[in-house]
């Protein structure tokens, strides 16, 4: 059988990804949590106002905000690229 696993340092991220990560790493992780909570509150407000479609639309923003927060936290803790860490 062939070995298909990717190990740390096998592949490098491109410069565009590094640029995005360096910019997003300057944002506090609490920003993403706050955005998720705000979308939940906004969705609840729309629901109580009887605007079901808007409530569903805004309520679906919570999960992407939380995922972006997790990604942001991982970049801060582990860095962007294993290959770039090996060179330092």
C-alpha positions in Angstrom: 0.0 0.0 0.0 1.1 3.5 -0.7 1.5 6.0 2.1 -0.7 9.0 1.5 -0.5 10.8 4.8 0.7 14.4 4.9 3.1 15.1 7.8 4.0 18.5 9.3 6.4 20.2 7.0 5.6 18.1 3.9 3.5 20.8 2.2 3.8 24.6 2.5 1.1 27.2 2.5 1.1 29.9 -0.2 1.8 33.5 0.5 -1.8 34.5 0.2 -2.8 32.2 3.0 0.1 33.4 5.1 -1.1 37.0 4.5 -4.6 36.2 5.6 -3.5 34.4 8.7 -1.1 37.2 9.7 -4.0 39.7 9.4 -6.6 37.6 11.1 -4.2 36.7 14.0 -4.3 40.3 15.0 -8.0 40.0 15.7 -8.9 38.9 19.2 -10.7 35.5 19.5 -13.4 37.1 21.6 -14.5 39.1 18.4 -15.6 35.9 16.8 -17.4 34.7 19.9 -19.1 38.1 20.2 -20.2 37.9 16.5 -21.7 34.5 17.1 -23.6 35.6 20.1 -24.8 38.7 18.3 -26.1 36.6 15.4 -27.9 34.3 17.9 -29.5 37.4 19.6 -30.3 38.9 16.2 -31.9 35.6 15.0 -34.0 35.5 18.2 -35.1 39.1 17.7 -36.2 38.3 14.1 -38.0 35.2 15.3 -39.9 37.1 18.0 -40.8 39.7 15.4 -42.3 37.0 13.2 -39.7 37.3 10.5 -38.8 33.6 10.2 -36.8 33.7 7.0 -34.5 36.5 8.3 -34.2 34.7 11.7 -33.0 31.5 9.9 -30.6 33.5 7.7 -29.0 35.4 10.6 -29.0 32.4 12.9 -26.9 30.4 10.4 -24.1 32.9 10.8 -23.2 31.6 14.3 -21.5 28.4 13.2 -19.2 30.1 10.7 -18.2 32.7 13.2 -17.3 30.1 15.8 -15.3 28.1 13.2 -13.4 31.2 12.2 -12.7 31.8 15.9 -11.3 28.3 16.2 -9.2 28.7 13.1 -7.9 32.0 14.5 -7.0 30.5 17.8 -5.2 27.5 16.1 -3.1 29.9 14.0 -2.2 31.9 17.1 -1.2 28.7 19.1 0.4 26.6 16.4 1.5 29.0 13.7 0.5 29.0 10.1 2.9 26.5 8.6 5.1 23.7 10.0 7.7 24.2 7.2 8.1 27.9 8.1 8.6 27.0 11.8 11.3 24.5 11.0 13.3 27.2 9.2 13.3 29.5 12.3 
